[in-house]
Amino acid sequence: MITDLIRKNILQLKPYSAARDEFKGTAQVFLDANENPYDTAYNRYPDPLQVKLKESIAHLKGVKALEIFLGNGSDEAIDLLIRAFCEPNQDTILITEPTYGMYSVCAGVNSVAVVSAPLTPDFEIDLPLVLSSITFTTKIIFLCSPNNPSGNLLDKGKIEHIIKHFHGLVVIDEAYIDFANDLGFAPSLSQYSNLVILQTLSKAWGLAGLRLGMCFASEELIQVLTKIKYPYNINTVTQELTYASLMNTEKKDAWIAEILTEREKLQQALLSIKSVIKVYPSDANFLLVKMVNAKSTYHNLMKKGIVVRDRSSITQCEDCLRITIGTPNENQTLIEALKNL
Ligand SMILES: *Cc1c(COP(=O)(O)O)cnc(C)c1O
């Protein structure tokens, strides 16, 4: 049982019960939450369980509403998963570097040690290394697919092997899955009780400023995250605007198509530039690019008002820049600048 892995104090915890949690019917007069009664559009607390928004996301993603946790960005789910499962100064998480930095930051905040089983030089899972790095303290394995900062989808067969053979949680961060020619693991959710999937509205959906992260997992696990979250973690504006934006699938799909076309063009254009050594294959909305000298290119671009991400100090990413795919104009500006450096 996945609940056997949860920290004892979390299992025993009685959650804060918000006024709007306790009352479930319909009413005319709300005198239960000490709100200001005068209508400002935002004088009422938001729905703590985000019922309407979750139903819409469930429909869109083909999962049950009870299998969804919504967070203030995916980062909230990463933090809560570590807090729910990892005993501080005792349990550990496993990551496959180079990868997204928040897993280590959230672990560090919670006094949970991080073990790394680095990806191979072509950014694939080193399966024997991952399996041999698992110990009795390993509670969560974080896999990012498509991976940030390398951009590639990780091998599905290897991920499945890890899910089947590891008794703790396997968290697959699919922040960039909308840009990949792959459905990811959401369709397999019901097959595995230890599988957790993270997605977000921050990338393909163009809503980074609203902060809405999605976590898909078994109902039992979602109940635990829901129990320990802040009661009103998703504000009214975010709930309303994201609900409305989810109707815009056509617009989102058009953006993705445009970004994929631009990714192809930018990749070709970069290869024609002298200071570019290699452009890694990408299933995401960015490219990892190996330069002759990433640091100096980074600073020179900055002087021209162009900001890219310097990843040169990261494991396996020596002299690499991570470049987000912009509009056709922005990408052209970048290429011109690189040509003139
Ligand atoms: C951008 C990103 C996220 C962050 O998502 P938010 O929902 O904006 O917090 C999560 N994981 C990875 C790998 C990312 O690159």
The ligand as a Gaussian input file, in Angstrom:
#p B3LYP/6-31G(d) Opt

LIG

0 1
 C        8.809000      25.026000     -15.673000
 C        8.921000      23.733000     -14.965000
 C        8.057000      23.416000     -13.925000
 C        7.369000      24.525000     -13.218000
 O        6.096000      24.561000     -13.355000
 P        5.185000      25.585000     -12.531000
 O        3.897000      24.903000     -12.662000
 O        5.286000      26.890000     -13.230000
 O        5.676000      25.644000     -11.098000
 C        8.062000      22.141000     -13.398000
 N        8.959000      21.237000     -13.837000
 C        9.829000      21.526000     -14.809000
 C       10.769000      20.496000     -15.271000
 C        9.856000      22.789000     -15.382000
 O       10.772000      23.091000     -16.310000

